[in-house]
Amino acid sequence: MNLDPALLDILVCPQCRATLAVDVDRDELVCHLCRLAYPVRDDIPVMLVGEARSLAD
Ligand SMILES: [Zn+2]
């Protein structure tokens, strides 16, 4: 995954507006508040709740 740091700075969770954590291993951006992981496809974050993966505890 090769994300622009400037882009990362402005990305927030579309559901709760929290800042996101990067999961480099899974190519995902994680919102720990919503417990959702947004996929990154071809280095482009997919910031759609409908595309996000729910994180199990
Ligand atoms: Zn969120």
N, CA, C, O and the ligand as a Tripos MOL2 file, in Angstrom:
@<TRIPOS>MOLECULE
protein
  229   227    58     0     0
PROTEIN
NO_CHARGES

@<TRIPOS>ATOM
      1 N           0.8480   -1.1840    0.0000 N.3       1 MET1
      2 CA          0.0000    0.0000    0.0000 C.3       1 MET1
      3 C           0.8880    1.2400    0.0000 C.2       1 MET1
      4 O           1.8450    1.3340    0.7690 O.2       1 MET1
      5 N           0.5650    2.1630   -0.8500 N.am      2 ASN2
      6 CA          1.3710    3.3760   -0.9650 C.3       2 ASN2
      7 C           0.4510    4.5980   -0.9490 C.2       2 ASN2
      8 O           0.0800    5.1390   -1.9910 O.2       2 ASN2
      9 N           0.0990    5.0100    0.2670 N.am      3 LEU3
     10 CA         -0.8480    6.1120    0.4000 C.3       3 LEU3
     11 C          -0.1090    7.4280    0.5940 C.2       3 LEU3
     12 O           0.9130    7.4930    1.2770 O.2       3 LEU3
     13 N          -0.6370    8.4530   -0.0100 N.am      4 ASP4
     14 CA         -0.0930    9.7940    0.1560 C.3       4 ASP4
     15 C          -0.3460   10.2630    1.6000 C.2       4 ASP4
     16 O          -1.4970   10.3070    2.0350 O.2       4 ASP4
     17 N           0.7020   10.6100    2.3380 N.am      5 PRO5
     18 CA          0.5050   11.0430    3.7310 C.3       5 PRO5
     19 C          -0.4260   12.2430    3.8420 C.2       5 PRO5
     20 O          -1.1670   12.3660    4.8170 O.2       5 PRO5
     21 N          -0.3940   13.1210    2.8580 N.am      6 ALA6
     22 CA         -1.2880   14.2810    2.8850 C.3       6 ALA6
     23 C          -2.7400   13.8460    2.7630 C.2       6 ALA6
     24 O          -3.6380   14.4430    3.3560 O.2       6 ALA6
     25 N          -2.9500   12.7990    1.9850 N.am      7 LEU7
     26 CA         -4.2970   12.2610    1.8430 C.3       7 LEU7
     27 C          -4.7490   11.6340    3.1530 C.2       7 LEU7
     28 O          -5.8850   11.8260    3.5860 O.2       7 LEU7
     29 N          -3.8590   10.8930    3.7700 N.am      8 LEU8
     30 CA         -4.1920   10.2500    5.0390 C.3       8 LEU8
     31 C          -4.6020   11.2670    6.0890 C.2       8 LEU8
     32 O          -5.4800   11.0040    6.9100 O.2       8 LEU8
     33 N          -3.9600   12.4370    6.0580 N.am      9 ASP9
     34 CA         -4.2510   13.4630    7.0470 C.3       9 ASP9
     35 C          -5.6910   13.9440    6.9700 C.2       9 ASP9
     36 O          -6.2770   14.3270    7.9820 O.2       9 ASP9
     37 N          -6.2560   13.9250    5.7840 N.am     10 ILE10
     38 CA         -7.6020   14.4790    5.6300 C.3      10 ILE10
     39 C          -8.6790   13.4050    5.6200 C.2      10 ILE10
     40 O          -9.8700   13.7170    5.6320 O.2      10 ILE10
     41 N          -8.2660   12.1390    5.5980 N.am     11 LEU11
     42 CA         -9.2550   11.0580    5.5810 C.3      11 LEU11
     43 C          -9.8400   10.8480    6.9680 C.2      11 LEU11
     44 O          -9.1110   10.7460    7.9540 O.2      11 LEU11
     45 N         -11.1430   10.7850    7.0290 N.am     12 VAL12
     46 CA        -11.8130   10.4580    8.2800 C.3      12 VAL12
     47 C         -12.8810    9.4190    7.9860 C.2      12 VAL12
     48 O         -13.2790    9.2220    6.8380 O.2      12 VAL12
     49 N         -13.3290    8.7710    9.0230 N.am     13 CYS13
     50 CA        -14.4050    7.8000    8.8860 C.3      13 CYS13
     51 C         -15.6620    8.5080    8.3720 C.2      13 CYS13
     52 O         -16.0740    9.5140    8.9510 O.2      13 CYS13
     53 N         -16.2720    8.0090    7.3080 N.am     14 PRO14
     54 CA        -17.4680    8.6760    6.7630 C.3      14 PRO14
     55 C         -18.6670    8.5700    7.6990 C.2      14 PRO14
     56 O         -19.6370    9.3150    7.5600 O.2      14 PRO14
     57 N         -18.6000    7.6690    8.6280 N.am     15 GLN15
     58 CA        -19.7280    7.4620    9.5380 C.3      15 GLN15
     59 C         -19.6160    8.3330   10.7840 C.2      15 GLN15
     60 O         -20.6080    8.9320   11.1980 O.2      15 GLN15
     61 N         -18.4320    8.4190   11.3930 N.am     16 CYS16
     62 CA        -18.3110    9.1320   12.6740 C.3      16 CYS16
     63 C         -17.3020   10.2700   12.6270 C.2      16 CYS16
     64 O         -17.1560   11.0000   13.6070 O.2      16 CYS16
     65 N         -16.6030   10.4350   11.5100 N.am     17 ARG17
     66 CA        -15.6360   11.5380   11.3250 C.3      17 ARG17
     67 C         -14.3910   11.4120   12.1880 C.2      17 ARG17
     68 O         -13.6500   12.3820   12.3470 O.2      17 ARG17
     69 N         -14.1550   10.2560   12.7360 N.am     18 ALA18
     70 CA        -12.9310   10.0370   13.4990 C.3      18 ALA18
     71 C         -11.7640    9.8180   12.5260 C.2      18 ALA18
     72 O         -11.9630    9.4120   11.3810 O.2      18 ALA18
     73 N         -10.5600   10.0910   13.0000 N.am     19 THR19
     74 CA         -9.3930    9.7850   12.1870 C.3      19 THR19
     75 C          -9.1890    8.2750   12.1550 C.2      19 THR19
     76 O          -9.6550    7.5520   13.0360 O.2      19 THR19
     77 N          -8.4940    7.8180   11.1370 N.am     20 LEU20
     78 CA         -8.3910    6.3870   10.8730 C.3      20 LEU20
     79 C          -6.9800    5.8740   11.1350 C.2      20 LEU20
     80 O          -5.9980    6.6020   10.9880 O.2      20 LEU20
     81 N          -6.9040    4.6310   11.5170 N.am     21 ALA21
     82 CA         -5.6200    3.9580   11.6780 C.3      21 ALA21
     83 C          -5.3370    3.1410   10.4240 C.2      21 ALA21
     84 O          -6.2480    2.5690    9.8250 O.2      21 ALA21
     85 N          -4.0660    3.0920   10.0340 N.am     22 VAL22
     86 CA         -3.6740    2.3390    8.8480 C.3      22 VAL22
     87 C          -3.2630    0.9360    9.2610 C.2      22 VAL22
     88 O          -2.4170    0.7490   10.1340 O.2      22 VAL22
     89 N          -3.8800   -0.0460    8.6150 N.am     23 ASP23
     90 CA         -3.4520   -1.4340    8.7810 C.3      23 ASP23
     91 C          -2.6880   -1.8260    7.5120 C.2      23 ASP23
     92 O          -3.2880   -2.1880    6.5000 O.2      23 ASP23
     93 N          -1.3720   -1.7480    7.5840 N.am     24 VAL24
     94 CA         -0.5430   -1.9760    6.4060 C.3      24 VAL24
     95 C          -0.6360   -3.4250    5.9360 C.2      24 VAL24
     96 O          -0.6120   -3.7000    4.7360 O.2      24 VAL24
     97 N          -0.7410   -4.3430    6.8880 N.am     25 ASP25
     98 CA         -0.7670   -5.7600    6.5250 C.3      25 ASP25
     99 C          -2.0080   -6.1210    5.7110 C.2      25 ASP25
    100 O          -1.9520   -6.9410    4.7950 O.2      25 ASP25
    101 N          -3.1130   -5.5000    6.0610 N.am     26 ARG26
    102 CA         -4.3700   -5.8600    5.4070 C.3      26 ARG26
    103 C          -4.7840   -4.8660    4.3290 C.2      26 ARG26
    104 O          -5.8060   -5.0590    3.6710 O.2      26 ARG26
    105 N          -4.0030   -3.8050    4.1400 N.am     27 ASP27
    106 CA         -4.4020   -2.7530    3.2030 C.3      27 ASP27
    107 C          -5.7780   -2.1980    3.5500 C.2      27 ASP27
    108 O          -6.6820   -2.1450    2.7170 O.2      27 ASP27
    109 N          -5.9020   -1.7960    4.7820 N.am     28 GLU28
    110 CA         -7.1810   -1.2610    5.2320 C.3      28 GLU28
    111 C          -6.9540   -0.0200    6.0880 C.2      28 GLU28
    112 O          -5.8880    0.1750    6.6730 O.2      28 GLU28
    113 N          -7.9870    0.8090    6.1390 N.am     29 LEU29
    114 CA         -8.0240    1.9340    7.0600 C.3      29 LEU29
    115 C          -9.0860    1.6160    8.1020 C.2      29 LEU29
    116 O         -10.2290    1.3040    7.7690 O.2      29 LEU29
    117 N          -8.6900    1.6980    9.3650 N.am     30 VAL30
    118 CA         -9.5270    1.1800   10.4340 C.3      30 VAL30
    119 C         -10.0890    2.3210   11.2740 C.2      30 VAL30
    120 O          -9.3620    3.2190   11.7000 O.2      30 VAL30
    121 N         -11.4080    2.2650   11.5030 N.am     31 CYS31
    122 CA        -12.0430    3.1360   12.4870 C.3      31 CYS31
    123 C         -12.3310    2.3030   13.7210 C.2      31 CYS31
    124 O         -13.1450    1.3800   13.6950 O.2      31 CYS31
    125 N         -11.6470    2.6470   14.8010 N.am     32 HIS32
    126 CA        -11.8270    1.8490   16.0050 C.3      32 HIS32
    127 C         -13.1250    2.1830   16.7260 C.2      32 HIS32
    128 O         -13.6190    1.3770   17.5150 O.2      32 HIS32
    129 N         -13.6800    3.3570   16.4650 N.am     33 LEU33
    130 CA        -14.9580    3.7240   17.0830 C.3      33 LEU33
    131 C         -16.1010    2.9190   16.4770 C.2      33 LEU33
    132 O         -16.9400    2.3810   17.1990 O.2      33 LEU33
    133 N         -16.1290    2.8410   15.1630 N.am     34 CYS34
    134 CA        -17.1960    2.1020   14.4740 C.3      34 CYS34
    135 C         -16.8740    0.6250   14.3510 C.2      34 CYS34
    136 O         -17.7490   -0.1810   14.0360 O.2      34 CYS34
    137 N         -15.6170    0.2650   14.5990 N.am     35 ARG35
    138 CA        -15.1480   -1.1050   14.3940 C.3      35 ARG35
    139 C         -15.3820   -1.5340   12.9420 C.2      35 ARG35
    140 O         -15.9060   -2.6110   12.6560 O.2      35 ARG35
    141 N         -14.9660   -0.6370   12.0420 N.am     36 LEU36
    142 CA        -15.0530   -0.9100   10.6210 C.3      36 LEU36
    143 C         -13.6790   -0.7340    9.9900 C.2      36 LEU36
    144 O         -12.8880    0.1090   10.4140 O.2      36 LEU36
    145 N         -13.4090   -1.5420    8.9710 N.am     37 ALA37
    146 CA        -12.1670   -1.4270    8.2180 C.3      37 ALA37
    147 C         -12.5160   -1.1170    6.7660 C.2      37 ALA37
    148 O         -13.2270   -1.8750    6.1050 O.2      37 ALA37
    149 N         -12.0040    0.0070    6.2860 N.am     38 TYR38
    150 CA        -12.2620    0.4250    4.9090 C.3      38 TYR38
    151 C         -11.1440   -0.0980    4.0130 C.2      38 TYR38
    152 O          -9.9680    0.0510    4.3430 O.2      38 TYR38
    153 N         -11.4960   -0.7090    2.8850 N.am     39 PRO39
    154 CA        -10.4610   -1.2850    2.0160 C.3      39 PRO39
    155 C          -9.6990   -0.2080    1.2550 C.2      39 PRO39
    156 O         -10.2200    0.8760    0.9940 O.2      39 PRO39
    157 N          -8.4610   -0.5250    0.9050 N.am     40 VAL40
    158 CA         -7.6650    0.3220    0.0190 C.3      40 VAL40
    159 C          -7.4080   -0.4880   -1.2380 C.2      40 VAL40
    160 O          -6.7390   -1.5200   -1.1930 O.2      40 VAL40
    161 N          -7.9410   -0.0190   -2.3650 N.am     41 ARG41
    162 CA         -7.8110   -0.7470   -3.6190 C.3      41 ARG41
    163 C          -6.9940    0.0690   -4.5990 C.2      41 ARG41
    164 O          -7.3360    1.2110   -4.9050 O.2      41 ARG41
    165 N          -5.9040   -0.5220   -5.0930 N.am     42 ASP42
    166 CA         -5.0050    0.1900   -6.0130 C.3      42 ASP42
    167 C          -4.5460    1.5160   -5.4120 C.2      42 ASP42
    168 O          -4.4730    2.5340   -6.1010 O.2      42 ASP42
    169 N          -4.2350    1.4850   -4.1030 N.am     43 ASP43
    170 CA         -3.7640    2.6570   -3.3650 C.3      43 ASP43
    171 C          -4.8230    3.7370   -3.2190 C.2      43 ASP43
    172 O          -4.5060    4.8760   -2.8760 O.2      43 ASP43
    173 N          -6.0610    3.3940   -3.4740 N.am     44 ILE44
    174 CA         -7.1440    4.3680   -3.3220 C.3      44 ILE44
    175 C          -8.0700    3.8940   -2.2120 C.2      44 ILE44
    176 O          -8.6880    2.8360   -2.3280 O.2      44 ILE44
    177 N          -8.1710    4.6690   -1.1370 N.am     45 PRO45
    178 CA         -9.0640    4.2680   -0.0510 C.3      45 PRO45
    179 C         -10.5260    4.3210   -0.5000 C.2      45 PRO45
    180 O         -10.9630    5.2790   -1.1380 O.2      45 PRO45
    181 N         -11.2590    3.2800   -0.1530 N.am     46 VAL46
    182 CA        -12.6820    3.2150   -0.4830 C.3      46 VAL46
    183 C         -13.4540    3.6050    0.7760 C.2      46 VAL46
    184 O         -13.6910    2.7840    1.6620 O.2      46 VAL46
    185 N         -13.8350    4.8760    0.8300 N.am     47 MET47
    186 CA        -14.4410    5.3910    2.0550 C.3      47 MET47
    187 C         -15.9670    5.3020    1.9840 C.2      47 MET47
    188 O         -16.6750    6.3090    2.0000 O.2      47 MET47
    189 N         -16.4340    4.0790    1.9070 N.am     48 LEU48
    190 CA        -17.8680    3.8280    1.8600 C.3      48 LEU48
    191 C         -18.2220    2.8360    2.9610 C.2      48 LEU48
    192 O         -17.6120    1.7740    3.0790 O.2      48 LEU48
    193 N         -19.2130    3.2000    3.7590 N.am     49 VAL49
    194 CA        -19.6040    2.3060    4.8500 C.3      49 VAL49
    195 C         -20.0600    0.9570    4.2950 C.2      49 VAL49
    196 O         -19.8130   -0.0840    4.9040 O.2      49 VAL49
    197 N         -20.7250    0.9780    3.1380 N.am     50 GLY50
    198 CA        -21.2040   -0.2560    2.5360 C.3      50 GLY50
    199 C         -20.0950   -1.1760    2.0720 C.2      50 GLY50
    200 O         -20.3090   -2.3770    1.9070 O.2      50 GLY50
    201 N         -18.9130   -0.6210    1.8610 N.am     51 GLU51
    202 CA        -17.7560   -1.4250    1.4290 C.3      51 GLU51
    203 C         -16.8890   -1.8500    2.5980 C.2      51 GLU51
    204 O         -15.9820   -2.6650    2.4300 O.2      51 GLU51
    205 N         -17.1510   -1.3150    3.7690 N.am     52 ALA52
    206 CA        -16.2730   -1.5650    4.9060 C.3      52 ALA52
    207 C         -16.5080   -2.9500    5.4860 C.2      52 ALA52
    208 O         -17.5980   -3.5160    5.3990 O.2      52 ALA52
    209 N         -15.4560   -3.4670    6.0730 N.am     53 ARG53
    210 CA        -15.5160   -4.7740    6.7340 C.3      53 ARG53
    211 C         -15.7330   -4.5510    8.2350 C.2      53 ARG53
    212 O         -15.0800   -3.7090    8.8510 O.2      53 ARG53
    213 N         -16.6470   -5.3070    8.7970 N.am     54 SER54
    214 CA        -16.8890   -5.2040   10.2240 C.3      54 SER54
    215 C         -15.8090   -5.9710   10.9870 C.2      54 SER54
    216 O         -15.4890   -7.1090   10.6420 O.2      54 SER54
    217 N         -15.2520   -5.3470   12.0180 N.am     55 LEU55
    218 CA        -14.1890   -5.9740   12.7940 C.3      55 LEU55
    219 C         -14.7920   -6.7570   13.9410 C.2      55 LEU55
    220 O         -15.5570   -6.2190   14.7410 O.2      55 LEU55
    221 N         -14.4490   -8.0130   14.0160 N.am     56 ALA56
    222 CA        -14.9240   -8.8370   15.1300 C.3      56 ALA56
    223 C         -14.0240   -8.6290   16.3380 C.2      56 ALA56
    224 O         -12.8270   -8.3840   16.1890 O.2      56 ALA56
    225 N         -14.5920   -8.7240   17.5290 N.am     57 ASP57
    226 CA        -13.7650   -8.6030   18.7420 C.3      57 ASP57
    227 C         -13.0950   -9.9270   19.0400 C.2      57 ASP57
    228 O         -12.3550  -10.0390   20.0170 O.2      57 ASP57
    229 ZN        -16.0870    5.5780   12.4810 Zn       58 ZN58
@<TRIPOS>BOND
     1     1     2 1
     2     2     3 1
     3     3     4 2
     4     3     5 am
     5     5     6 1
     6     6     7 1
     7     7     8 2
     8     7     9 am
     9     9    10 1
    10    10    11 1
    11    11    12 2
    12    11    13 am
    13    13    14 1
    14    14    15 1
    15    15    16 2
    16    15    17 am
    17    17    18 1
    18    18    19 1
    19    19    20 2
    20    19    21 am
    21    21    22 1
    22    22    23 1
    23    23    24 2
    24    23    25 am
    25    25    26 1
    26    26    27 1
    27    27    28 2
    28    27    29 am
    29    29    30 1
    30    30    31 1
    31    31    32 2
    32    31    33 am
    33    33    34 1
    34    34    35 1
    35    35    36 2
    36    35    37 am
    37    37    38 1
    38    38    39 1
    39    39    40 2
    40    39    41 am
    41    41    42 1
    42    42    43 1
    43    43    44 2
    44    43    45 am
    45    45    46 1
    46    46    47 1
    47    47    48 2
    48    47    49 am
    49    49    50 1
    50    50    51 1
    51    51    52 2
    52    51    53 am
    53    53    54 1
    54    54    55 1
    55    55    56 2
    56    55    57 am
    57    57    58 1
    58    58    59 1
    59    59    60 2
    60    59    61 am
    61    61    62 1
    62    62    63 1
    63    63    64 2
    64    63    65 am
    65    65    66 1
    66    66    67 1
    67    67    68 2
    68    67    69 am
    69    69    70 1
    70    70    71 1
    71    71    72 2
    72    71    73 am
    73    73    74 1
    74    74    75 1
    75    75    76 2
    76    75    77 am
    77    77    78 1
    78    78    79 1
    79    79    80 2
    80    79    81 am
    81    81    82 1
    82    82    83 1
    83    83    84 2
    84    83    85 am
    85    85    86 1
    86    86    87 1
    87    87    88 2
    88    87    89 am
    89    89    90 1
    90    90    91 1
    91    91    92 2
    92    91    93 am
    93    93    94 1
    94    94    95 1
    95    95    96 2
    96    95    97 am
    97    97    98 1
    98    98    99 1
    99    99   100 2
   100    99   101 am
   101   101   102 1
   102   102   103 1
   103   103   104 2
   104   103   105 am
   105   105   106 1
   106   106   107 1
   107   107   108 2
   108   107   109 am
   109   109   110 1
   110   110   111 1
   111   111   112 2
   112   111   113 am
   113   113   114 1
   114   114   115 1
   115   115   116 2
   116   115   117 am
   117   117   118 1
   118   118   119 1
   119   119   120 2
   120   119   121 am
   121   121   122 1
   122   122   123 1
   123   123   124 2
   124   123   125 am
   125   125   126 1
   126   126   127 1
   127   127   128 2
   128   127   129 am
   129   129   130 1
   130   130   131 1
   131   131   132 2
   132   131   133 am
   133   133   134 1
   134   134   135 1
   135   135   136 2
   136   135   137 am
   137   137   138 1
   138   138   139 1
   139   139   140 2
   140   139   141 am
   141   141   142 1
   142   142   143 1
   143   143   144 2
   144   143   145 am
   145   145   146 1
   146   146   147 1
   147   147   148 2
   148   147   149 am
   149   149   150 1
   150   150   151 1
   151   151   152 2
   152   151   153 am
   153   153   154 1
   154   154   155 1
   155   155   156 2
   156   155   157 am
   157   157   158 1
   158   158   159 1
   159   159   160 2
   160   159   161 am
   161   161   162 1
   162   162   163 1
   163   163   164 2
   164   163   165 am
   165   165   166 1
   166   166   167 1
   167   167   168 2
   168   167   169 am
   169   169   170 1
   170   170   171 1
   171   171   172 2
   172   171   173 am
   173   173   174 1
   174   174   175 1
   175   175   176 2
   176   175   177 am
   177   177   178 1
   178   178   179 1
   179   179   180 2
   180   179   181 am
   181   181   182 1
   182   182   183 1
   183   183   184 2
   184   183   185 am
   185   185   186 1
   186   186   187 1
   187   187   188 2
   188   187   189 am
   189   189   190 1
   190   190   191 1
   191   191   192 2
   192   191   193 am
   193   193   194 1
   194   194   195 1
   195   195   196 2
   196   195   197 am
   197   197   198 1
   198   198   199 1
   199   199   200 2
   200   199   201 am
   201   201   202 1
   202   202   203 1
   203   203   204 2
   204   203   205 am
   205   205   206 1
   206   206   207 1
   207   207   208 2
   208   207   209 am
   209   209   210 1
   210   210   211 1
   211   211   212 2
   212   211   213 am
   213   213   214 1
   214   214   215 1
   215   215   216 2
   216   215   217 am
   217   217   218 1
   218   218   219 1
   219   219   220 2
   220   219   221 am
   221   221   222 1
   222   222   223 1
   223   223   224 2
   224   223   225 am
   225   225   226 1
   226   226   227 1
   227   227   228 2
@<TRIPOS>SUBSTRUCTURE
     1 MET1         2 RESIDUE 1 A MET
     2 ASN2         6 RESIDUE 1 A ASN
     3 LEU3        10 RESIDUE 1 A LEU
     4 ASP4        14 RESIDUE 1 A ASP
     5 PRO5        18 RESIDUE 1 A PRO
     6 ALA6        22 RESIDUE 1 A ALA
     7 LEU7        26 RESIDUE 1 A LEU
     8 LEU8        30 RESIDUE 1 A LEU
     9 ASP9        34 RESIDUE 1 A ASP
    10 ILE10       38 RESIDUE 1 A ILE
    11 LEU11       42 RESIDUE 1 A LEU
    12 VAL12       46 RESIDUE 1 A VAL
    13 CYS13       50 RESIDUE 1 A CYS
    14 PRO14       54 RESIDUE 1 A PRO
    15 GLN15       58 RESIDUE 1 A GLN
    16 CYS16       62 RESIDUE 1 A CYS
    17 ARG17       66 RESIDUE 1 A ARG
    18 ALA18       70 RESIDUE 1 A ALA
    19 THR19       74 RESIDUE 1 A THR
    20 LEU20       78 RESIDUE 1 A LEU
    21 ALA21       82 RESIDUE 1 A ALA
    22 VAL22       86 RESIDUE 1 A VAL
    23 ASP23       90 RESIDUE 1 A ASP
    24 VAL24       94 RESIDUE 1 A VAL
    25 ASP25       98 RESIDUE 1 A ASP
    26 ARG26      102 RESIDUE 1 A ARG
    27 ASP27      106 RESIDUE 1 A ASP
    28 GLU28      110 RESIDUE 1 A GLU
    29 LEU29      114 RESIDUE 1 A LEU
    30 VAL30      118 RESIDUE 1 A VAL
    31 CYS31      122 RESIDUE 1 A CYS
    32 HIS32      126 RESIDUE 1 A HIS
    33 LEU33      130 RESIDUE 1 A LEU
    34 CYS34      134 RESIDUE 1 A CYS
    35 ARG35      138 RESIDUE 1 A ARG
    36 LEU36      142 RESIDUE 1 A LEU
    37 ALA37      146 RESIDUE 1 A ALA
    38 TYR38      150 RESIDUE 1 A TYR
    39 PRO39      154 RESIDUE 1 A PRO
    40 VAL40      158 RESIDUE 1 A VAL
    41 ARG41      162 RESIDUE 1 A ARG
    42 ASP42      166 RESIDUE 1 A ASP
    43 ASP43      170 RESIDUE 1 A ASP
    44 ILE44      174 RESIDUE 1 A ILE
    45 PRO45      178 RESIDUE 1 A PRO
    46 VAL46      182 RESIDUE 1 A VAL
    47 MET47      186 RESIDUE 1 A MET
    48 LEU48      190 RESIDUE 1 A LEU
    49 VAL49      194 RESIDUE 1 A VAL
    50 GLY50      198 RESIDUE 1 A GLY
    51 GLU51      202 RESIDUE 1 A GLU
    52 ALA52      206 RESIDUE 1 A ALA
    53 ARG53      210 RESIDUE 1 A ARG
    54 SER54      214 RESIDUE 1 A SER
    55 LEU55      218 RESIDUE 1 A LEU
    56 ALA56      222 RESIDUE 1 A ALA
    57 ASP57      226 RESIDUE 1 A ASP
    58 ZN58       229 GROUP 0 **** ****
